[in-house]
Amino acid sequence: MTVTTPQPRATIPAPSASLRPAAHETPEGAGWVKLADAVREAGQYATRAEAERVTRVVLRALGAHVTGDERVALAQALPREAAQVMVSQIPAAHAVSAREFVESVATRIEGSTPATARWDAGSVLSVLADRIGEPLTTRVLAQLPQGFALLFGRADLAATA
C-alpha cells in the first residue's frame, strides 16, 4: 500500500486594496444595502429596489464627471458595488453644468422629468455627501461646475456676476 502525503493547498492572495470592501462594509454587501436604505429614506422611495435603481443611475452619471485623485478617493469611500458602478463610466471629455447633469439623469430613468431627476440626483448625492464627509465632498465639488453644491445638499455660495 502506497501512502501519499497531502500536498499543501495553494493560497489565494488577498485582494488588492482597491478591490477590498471598505472597512464599514461586509463582503455580503451590507454597505450597499445601507447606502440604498439611506437613499430610500432621503428620497422617500417606496421600495429599496427603486432607491437602488436611482442610486445606480446617479452614480453612473457622477462617475463620468469626477476624475483623478477625487475619483479614487470617492470610490474608496463607497461600498464596493457603488464604487464599481461609479468607476465603470469613462470620464467625459468636457464638464457639464448641474442642469445638464440632471437632464442626463432624466434621460436614464423611464418616465422621469427634469424635476423628478433633480429630486433623484439630490437624494443620492446628499446621502453620498453625508457618507464621504466634508473634506472629500469639498474636493469633489471643486472639480464640478457651479450649481452642483445644491445637488449635494449644500448651499451654493459662489459669487454671481
Buried (B, 14 or more C-beta within 10 A) or exposed (E): EEEEEEEEEEEEEEEEEEEEBBEEBEEEBEBBBBBBBBBBEBBEBEEBEBBBBBBBBBBBBBBBBBEEEBBBBBBBBBBBBBBBBBBEBEEEEEEBEBEEBBBBBBEBBEEBEEEBBBBBBBBBBBBBBBBBEEEBBBBBBEBBBEBBBBBBBBEBEEEEE
